[in-house]
Amino acid sequence: MSHDELNQRLVDQYTEIARLAGGLAHEIKNPLSTIRMNMELLAEDFRDSDAPRERRAMKKIELVQHECQRLQDLLDNFLRFTKAHRLNLQPSDLNEQVRQVLDFYAPKAKDSRVEVVDYLAGNLPTVLLDREAFRGALLNLAINAEQAMPDGGQLVVRTYGTPDGVALDLIDTGCGMEEATQAKVFDAFFTMKRGGSGLGLPTTRKIIESHGGMIRLQSEPGRGTQVTIKLPVPARLPADGHSG
């Protein structure tokens, strides 16, 4: 068997596993919806009671509701991760997409005492982006950086050209992470956040790689983290393409 045939077999196997896993997640969502609906009906019956026994029952109902919501969020994130995303690629200005994300993120950054500093290089070449997917990936990285700075800090966002495309750095002054943790952060279901799904960074990597790009992380405990995204520039773009 040739190398290409082996790669294709592995891709086909992954695709089939992803399809089965996605189908299983959908099957779980149906009974979960029934459980959530009945828990809400039970909560209505017990909510206004002052009887000690019924108040204890209400506490247990609320616990089940909380766990149901956590499972629902996990399933939604998992389906988003396994979905074969058909990219809607458009000629785009990377800086403009970054600005839109930073504008949206600004109120949250202010509340978390995170100072955002941007160094966006001028005259960057146009790239092909699925703008919605890319902005979602970038926002996830910004929120991760904020969570690494619970007492506030600084987030530097910079863009620049590379020999074969463009690059974007996000540099935070947060808690950083050890080498062993860095090696796992893009693994599905690995998380250090309480209640986290462990699918945010793997989904982000999947989006970047589906653009033909790459994402890399450098970190040091106590000194922060730098995430670098590199994107290729297509050889030719449509003459009437817009880069908004």
Long-range contacts (C-beta under 8 A, 24 or more apart in sequence): 15-84, 18-82, 18-84, 21-78, 21-82, 22-78, 22-79, 22-82, 22-83, 25-75, 25-78, 25-79, 25-82, 26-79, 28-71, 28-75, 29-72, 29-75, 32-68, 32-71, 32-72, 32-75, 35-64, 35-68, 36-65, 36-68, 36-69, 36-72, 39-64, 39-65, 39-68, 40-65, 70-195, 73-197, 74-197, 74-199, 77-197, 77-199, 77-200, 77-203, 78-197, 78-199, 80-199, 80-203, 81-188, 81-199, 81-202, 81-203, 81-206, 85-130, 85-133, 85-206, 85-207, 85-210, 87-130, 87-133, 87-210, 87-211, 88-130, 88-131, 88-132, 89-128, 89-129, 89-130, 89-211, 90-128, 90-129, 90-130, 90-131, 90-241, 90-242, 91-126, 91-127, 91-128, 91-237, 91-238, 91-241, 91-242, 91-243, 92-126, 92-127, 92-128, 92-129, 92-131, 92-134, 92-243, 92-244, 93-124, 93-126, 93-243, 93-244, 94-124, 94-127, 94-129, 94-159, 94-166, 94-168, 94-231, 95-120, 95-121, 95-124, 95-159, 96-243, 96-244, 97-129, 97-131, 97-134, 97-135, 97-138, 98-138, 98-157, 98-159, 98-168, 100-135, 101-135, 101-138, 101-139, 101-142, 102-142, 102-157, 104-139, 105-139, 105-142, 105-143, 108-143, 108-146, 109-142, 109-146, 109-155, 112-146, 112-149, 112-152, 113-151, 113-152, 113-153, 114-145, 114-146, 114-149, 114-152, 114-153, 114-154, 114-155, 115-152, 115-153, 115-154, 115-155, 116-154, 116-155, 116-157, 117-154, 117-155, 117-156, 117-157, 118-156, 118-157, 118-158, 119-156, 119-157, 119-158, 119-159, 120-157, 120-158, 120-159, 121-158, 121-159, 121-160, 121-161, 124-159, 124-160, 124-161, 124-166, 125-161, 125-165, 125-166, 125-233, 126-233, 126-237, 126-241, 126-243, 127-165, 127-166, 127-231, 127-232, 127-233, 127-234, 128-211, 128-234, 128-237, 129-211, 129-231, 130-207, 130-211, 133-207, 133-210, 134-207, 134-211, 136-207, 137-203, 137-204, 137-207, 137-208, 138-168, 140-200, 140-201, 140-203, 140-204, 141-170, 141-204, 141-227, 142-170, 144-200, 144-201, 145-170, 145-172, 145-174, 145-225, 145-227, 146-172, 147-174, 147-193, 148-172, 148-174, 148-175, 148-176, 148-224, 148-225, 149-173, 149-174, 149-175, 153-224, 162-230, 164-232, 164-233, 165-213, 165-230, 165-231, 165-232, 165-233, 166-230, 166-231, 166-233, 167-228, 167-229, 167-230, 167-231, 168-228, 168-229, 168-231, 169-226, 169-227, 169-228, 169-229, 170-226, 170-227, 171-224, 171-225, 171-226, 171-227, 172-224, 172-225, 172-226, 173-223, 173-224, 174-224, 174-225, 175-221, 175-222, 175-224, 176-219, 176-220, 176-221, 176-222, 176-223, 176-224, 176-225, 177-219, 177-221, 177-225, 178-221, 181-219, 182-217, 182-218, 182-219, 185-217, 186-215, 186-217
